[in-house]
Amino acid sequence: MIDAKKLLVATLFGLITTSAVYAAGNEALVKEGRKVFVTKKLGNCLACHSVKGDPGIPQTGDIGPKLSNLNAYPKSYLFEKIYDPNKTVANTLMPPMGRNHKLTKHQIDALVAYLQETTK
C-alpha cells in the first residue's frame, strides 16, 4: 500500500523540478530570442520596433508599432504575425520572416518567448 504522504511529497517534488527545468529552458529561449531581435543578420527587429522592458537595447525603431504587453496574446498568434504578417494585415511593411526563410521556426519561437517575457 502506498503511503499518501510520500506520494504527495514525490508529486510536489516532481512539479517543482519540472518547473525549474522549464524556467531554465525558457530563460535560454528568451536569451536566444533577444539575440534574434537585435542581430542585423537575423531578425533585426529593432530597426523598426522599440520594445518595452529592455532598456539594454536602442529604442530607436519607429516604423513599426512599439511592442508592449505581448504576453496578453497567444504564442500562436504572435508566431503567425512574425512568420507571415501578410495573412492578417494586407500590404504591411513587415517582411514575412518565416515564409521568406529569414528565420527558422525555432528562432521565431525564441523571438516570441523574448517578446512575451520582456514586454510584460
Secondary structure, 3 states (H helix, E strand, C coil): CCCHHHHHHHHHHHHHHHHHHHHHHHHHHHHHHHHHHHCCCCCCHHHCCCECCCCCCCCCCCCCCCECCHHHCCHHHHHHHHHCHHHCCCCCCCCCCCCCCCCCHHHHHHHHHHHHHHCC
